[in-house]
Amino acid sequence: MKNKLYLIALAGVLMGTTACNDYMDINESPDRIAVSNLTPNFVLPGAISNSYYVQARRLNLFGGIMMNSVAGNSYSFGTPFVDEYSPNITSAFYADVWDQLFRQISNFQFIIDYSDPSGQYSQYKAIAKVMKAYYVQTLTDLWGDMPYSEAFKRELNLTPKYDKGEDIYKASIADIENAIQLIDGKKGDVPASADIVFKGSMAKWKAFANTLKLRYLVRMSNVTGDMATYRDQKLATLQGASFVNADVTVNPGYSQSSDAQQNPWMNYYVYTSSGARPQNWTLVVPSEHISIALNGNKENDTREVYQKFKNIIDGRRGRMFTLVGGNVEGVRQGATPGQPGAASGRTVSRTGDGLIIGSQTITATDPEGRKAELIQKGSSKAGVLMTKAEAEFLLAEAALRYPSVVSNAQGHFQDGITASYSYLGATGAAAYITSVNLVPKLGWTGSDQNKIEAIMTQKWIALTGINPEQSYFDYTRTGYPVTPLPTISLNPVKPNRLLYPNSEYQSNTNNVPSMAAADVFAKNKFTPFWAR
């Protein structure tokens, strides 16, 4: 049965809840489905698609700005993204990401807790555990300690206690392992149309679960003591495991039929279903930082961060962004026209076809035909939970740090670059790999530390416009890739985390930790445990 987005959205509304607020305000109506009649096969697609909606839009924007991949178009908007550039981090700063993801995680929890004495929904529960762990990691990596063990219970507990990040990581890994056990048990119905990720392939869900588990463990690369012992014990359980070998995508039936049915990234950044440009098309442009990297530092910028890119023209650039005079033209974060990085009278690049439609191409040649085809293909394109490129770079880092668990670090590194080229529909991956492998910190040469920087740099490029928040987490953990601050930054370092949102201080007052704005920049007890 083909999934309908309006039904999925309805499931999200019915089951929506944050950590501390009850969103189960359901009035009886013949047009509504009673909560008592909801089953996992109905809730699952809505939980997945509504979670991805948050990830594709606001979380994507946050990650892109923090990692200096995108900038505000100061030629059209004066001084855009002042709060992000400063950064002015308050309890309102990207608080919607917290509030909306908590709602959707409660949907996964509903499936996990669903009374199922016969085991009919065992495979649904396995999927829900994996997806819960996927988004819980995002939340705790952005905010540190958070409600977990008592959270996601809707009206049963509106003031859940806060759990330590270490305990949340352990509980999430336990969820992943239990999901794998359920998959291996092969009990119950196999999801088909309700599975908008793998269409019922539980073998692929198992590989994704293993890869997510590895992401958790590699993120703990710097921990010491008992957590390091725990990490190493869990890494050993992944020897011989299967990992994802293709992009992990979500598609509940995206189309250009309406704005609500479009791929949410497309609708937010490129075109609405009617063919109008959303504000972000003009506002969000490539940064000078990524432009210099992709163009091979043609400007001969003398700053140290750009020396490794010199004369290495990236074949992905024209698929990631439109070219102006044969190059990506970006804006320096914080600069206004006439200032360095924003010379007067320039035309800046915009989002390119590779980010909009992936490896697909546009066959129409006339402007109107091209526009129509781009809207159709971009609107229906699947969203991305994890690219093959990200998985390969994750495996490359794991193989470099833990060679007894994962092997062939260089092979995974090069496969990550190749996968990125393939995803974007770019050509020349082999030649690019040959070139960068002569350059420490950009290719597979030099010290192990050089190679870690190369992994993070290539991962940053590959995740730009797709899942840039993962590069932000890598940066807070490793310091790579080196990322310049905006010109108007009031702090000498990037934030390590965000402040808890207003919704917590208003509704969970007795449990939410009291923090100062300065705490987000310091390395202290509030910093996510793996980044201290």
Stockholm file with secondary structure:
# STOCKHOLM 1.0

chainA/1-532         MKNKLYLIALAGVLMGTTACNDYMDINESPDRIAVSNLTPNFVLPGAISNSYYVQARRLNLFGGIMMNSVAGNSYSFGTPFVDEYSPNITSAFYADVWDQLFRQISNFQFIIDYSDPSGQYSQYKAIAKVMKAYYVQTLTDLWGDMPYSEAFKRELNLTPKYDKGEDIYKASIADIENAIQLIDGKKGDVPASADIVFKGSMAKWKAFANTLKLRYLVRMSNVTGDMATYRDQKLATLQGASFVNADVTVNPGYSQSSDAQQNPWMNYYVYTSSGARPQNWTLVVPSEHISIALNGNKENDTREVYQKFKNIIDGRRGRMFTLVGGNVEGVRQGATPGQPGAASGRTVSRTGDGLIIGSQTITATDPEGRKAELIQKGSSKAGVLMTKAEAEFLLAEAALRYPSVVSNAQGHFQDGITASYSYLGATGAAAYITSVNLVPKLGWTGSDQNKIEAIMTQKWIALTGINPEQSYFDYTRTGYPVTPLPTISLNPVKPNRLLYPNSEYQSNTNNVPSMAAADVFAKNKFTPFWAR
#=GR chainA/1-532 SS CCCCHHHHHHHHHHHCBCSSCBCCCCCCCTTSCCGGGCCHHHHHHHHHHHHHHHIIIIIHHHHHHHTTSEEECHHHHSSTTHHHHTTCCCTTTTHHHHHHHHHHHHHHHHHHHCCCTTCTTHHHHHHHHHHHHHHHHHHHHHHSSEECTTCSCGGGCSSCCEECHHHHHHHHHHHHHHHHHHHHHTCSCCCSTTCTTTTTCHHHHHHHHHHHHHHHHHHTTTCCHHHHHHHHHHHHTTTTCCCCCSCEEECSCCCSSSGGGSCHHHHHHTCCTTSCCCHHHHHEEEBHHHHHHHHTSTTCCCSGGGGGGTTCCCTTHHHHBCCBTTBCCCBCTTCCTTBTTBCTTCCCCCBCHHHHHTTCCCCCCSHHHHHHHHHHHHHHCCEEEECHHHHHHHHHHHHHHCTTTSCCHHHHHHHHHHHHHHHHTCCCHHHHHHHHTTSBTTBSCSCHHHHHHHHHHHHHHHHTTTSTHHHHHHHHHHCCSCCCCCTTCSSSSCCSSCCCCHHHHHHCTTTSCCCCGGGGTSCSTTSCGGGC
#=GC SS_cons         CCCCHHHHHHHHHHHCBCSSCBCCCCCCCTTSCCGGGCCHHHHHHHHHHHHHHHIIIIIHHHHHHHTTSEEECHHHHSSTTHHHHTTCCCTTTTHHHHHHHHHHHHHHHHHHHCCCTTCTTHHHHHHHHHHHHHHHHHHHHHHSSEECTTCSCGGGCSSCCEECHHHHHHHHHHHHHHHHHHHHHTCSCCCSTTCTTTTTCHHHHHHHHHHHHHHHHHHTTTCCHHHHHHHHHHHHTTTTCCCCCSCEEECSCCCSSSGGGSCHHHHHHTCCTTSCCCHHHHHEEEBHHHHHHHHTSTTCCCSGGGGGGTTCCCTTHHHHBCCBTTBCCCBCTTCCTTBTTBCTTCCCCCBCHHHHHTTCCCCCCSHHHHHHHHHHHHHHCCEEEECHHHHHHHHHHHHHHCTTTSCCHHHHHHHHHHHHHHHHTCCCHHHHHHHHTTSBTTBSCSCHHHHHHHHHHHHHHHHTTTSTHHHHHHHHHHCCSCCCCCTTCSSSSCCSSCCCCHHHHHHCTTTSCCCCGGGGTSCSTTSCGGGC
//
